Structures are given as structure tokens and as C-alpha cells.
Amino acid sequence: MSDMLETVRLAAVQAAPVHLDREATVEKACSLILEAGRQGAKVVGFPEGFIPAHPSWYTVRPATGRVSLGLSRRLFQNAVVIPSESTDRLGQACQQAGLTAVVGMCEKRPDTTGTMFNTQLFIGPDGAILGKHQKLVPTVGERLVHTGGWGDTLKAYKAPFGNVSGLVCAENANPLAVFALMNMYPLVHVAAWPSFVSPALKLEDLITAVSRGLAYSMGCFVINATGVLDQATIDAYEPSAEERPFLEQCRGRGYASIIGPTGQLLTEPLGDAEGIVYADVDLNDVMIPKLINDFAGHYNRPDVFSVHVNDSAPPMLSRSAVAGTPAALEAESPVELPLTPLSLAR
């Protein structure tokens, strides 16, 4: 019997969070997961920082001003611990819907009062956490609230039909990050995007340019999930008269799409509306592009190019006792406190 891959329905979310409200946004995410499940989707991708919001206020507000500082504190208060009750609820929705979800969120470590990550959480159709990806380098204003992840989360995760990977916003254009995932042969890749970036950069053009080349170079299907800027979020930013026209121009717009492995667009745009776009895809379609240009295999030269990935997270603090002291005799080895937990099991 030949090794045939499945035909599956992919789903890309185009939606706004309930701004800086973790519980309400988790509820909205669960509703979108269940809706995708009712429509027969087997994978659904969510926008960047969907729970509880992306810190886009830094585009229009001073970093140390009253508004930015207040919104940043609310962001931390509503960030997600992995695992937690919030991720349990997402898992229950995935189990009920029978699909794999890749959910963008602002992540914080348990029992801390600082440091957050721009994270994609991978949840399987049994409701279990498959893993997570933490954005490697925060972009512009994100650097004020997010730290970068490490190579321990730069990986693809196994769904029932094959491997699924993900990257956040501009790192989808990072050739080394893409190459690392390419070597894991994902069939589906989730590219998570915010609702807008900057007056100097048109997000629609960026997504189109990056994701079509990404799909071809990786030889897989790409789900582009994008945020939506709503009026409640604009009001929370308290923009100046100078900045408000740009935000109003962005309001309601989204660019969710699904791209095939030869770079072809498979979906029609939703336009200025929230919702989910779908595409029924034959996963066997990844094979011909890979047979022509497998950049992680026969179309590469490992004798010429060498890429090293450090797939561990460094410890923030190491403790050791002076040799010969009671503490040293009691301890068998130094205690290492990693900055990010590697175990996702509860």
C-alpha cells in the first residue's frame, strides 16, 4: 500500500481579541475553534498575540507615557501561563472540535511579575499541549514588553496528519529560522501576524511577499492568521489627532489567507470583517515541489553550508556550593533555574 497523505481542511482566523481581557479572549478563541471544527477544519491558526492582545500601542504612543505604561501593566496581568486554566479551556475546545490549534498569545512564567514571551501554543485534537514556539526576536515596540525565545521552541509538532510548524510575524522571513523548521518537514505552517505594523509598512504587501515565498521554499501549506483592529482597541490607545487617521484606516481590516506549496493563493479575502477562511487541501501536493527543490535535502549542499541550532534554553541563575561545605555535601549537583520552563506537562 502506498504512503498516501490526507486531504484536510485548513483554517485561518482573522479576528480581534477582547482587548487585554484574558478570560473573554480565551472564550472567543474557544468559540472560533469550535466554529472551525463544525466546518470540518483539522488545523486552525490564530493571529500574533491574540490572547490577550498584541502591544501595538507602541506604534502610536510614547513608550514611557501614561497610556503605554498602563496598557503594558494590563498586558502582564492578562498574559497566559503555560499550562494553566486558560490553556486547559483551549484544550477542551480542541478536543470537542477534533482539531489542532496554533494559538498566538502573550506568555508569562508562573509566579513572576516580569518577563513575557510572544508565543504560539500548539494544541492537539486530544486537547493536550503539543509544544510552543516563542518568537526569537521581538520586533520594534515589542521589545519593551517581550523577551526573545530560544532554540528549544524552534521546532515542528506532530498532528495526526503530519508535522505542523509556526513562526511569528517577521520571523517568517528569517531564512535561518525557516531553514531550521524546513528540516522537520512540516506539511502545514502557521504564520501569525498582528492587525497592523507601521504607517511606513503595508502589512498586506508584507504578508503576500513573505508567505508565498515561504510556502515554496518550505514546500508546505501556509496558514496566514491576522489580527483585526477594532474600535475598542483604538479607544484604549487614546491616540493623538495626528495618529488617529492611521488607526482608523486600519480599523476592521484583516488579511487572513492560505497559501499552497507552489506559492499559489488558495482563498478569497474576507475583507473588512472578522471570521475564518478555509481551504480544502490535498497534502500530497507538497511532494512535487519537494521533489524539484528540497532545500532541506537533495537541493542543498551540507558540504558547503553548515547551520547550527542551539536547541536548549540558557539558565538565568545557577547555584553551587563551595566544595567541602555542608551544603556542597548535601547537594549532588548544582541547581539550575531556567528562564523558560521546558516541560509543558501539568
Helices and strands as residue ranges (DSSP letters): E 7-15, H 22-38, E 41-45, G 56-59, H 66-77, H 85-97, E 100-108, E 116-123, E 129-134, G 140-144, E 146-147, G 151-153, E 157-159, E 162-168, G 169-173, H 175-182, E 188-193, H 203-218, E 221-227, H 231-237, H 244-250, E 257-259, E 275-282, G 283-286, H 287-292, E 315-319, H 326-330, E 335-338
